[in-house]
């Protein structure tokens, strides 16, 4: 794998990371409005792997995360990164794996996510992130959505997204 990485790398270098075999991680969901960053909600993410050929698939996201308070150091670094990227408006998901008391960030998405956290935010705080993003896409001002209700301490009712991984086939 190392030789393949070096041979396909523009710089001729490779980064080697320790493999983390964990079926548990924490997700952080952010809402950015005119450059102001809100950590809207955190979630515990559980995955399942059917066999060695398959990648781990999410089976459940539990909101809010039991590690929400522990995320402050990571949150500070993520905010600095998002600010440095110059992001002005949008929804951001940051995924991490958890192993032996440490969080390891491995993915970021700048879009709506499959977890549909925006539906839970609407149910919890009556803020429609979907409407906010539609207004933004239409060039309308979204500053009215900038409220402390978008901060994760206002997401207090437990919620869960449960996925059912299926095998290929027909549904009768």
Secondary structure, 3 states (H helix, E strand, C coil): CHHHHHHHCCCCCCCCCCCCCCCEEEEEEEEEECCEEEEEEEEEEEEECCCCCCCCEEEEEEECCCCHHHHHHHHHHHHHHHHHCCCCCEEEEEEEEEECCEEEEEEEECCCCCCCHHHHHHHHHCCCHHHHHHHHHCCCCCHHHCCHHHCHHHCCCCEEEECCCCCCCCCC
